[in-house]
Amino acid sequence: MTHFFMILMGFFIVTSNICGYFSYKKKKSLYSAAFTIFLLAALFASIGGLLALFIIRDAFAVFYGLQVGYYLLINSLIVLLIAIVVSVVKKYNIEN
């Protein structure tokens, strides 16, 4: 059962990153990609928590969803930091 939830967590992370990539391609903004991943963190955390609750049938299974949300929040923070660094580098290159 543990392997199923680890695979599901990886699937959620990859799916949110792909959706963030499509958001970036559509709007040409890394900030919108980070925000998309941030919003998907809440969605996938709730889906993962409910799925774990229905499969395991234990109240503590909801914490699985919180763990998925935590990893996706860190993922969106990394994308946001990359967006800030890219913005600073672009601004520095334009001025010079």
Secondary structure, 3 states (H helix, E strand, C coil): CHHHHHHHHHHHHHHHHHHHHHHHHHHCCHHHHHHHHHHHHHHHHHHHHHHHHHHHCCHHHHHHHHHHHHHHHHHHHHHHHHHHHHHHHHHHHHHC
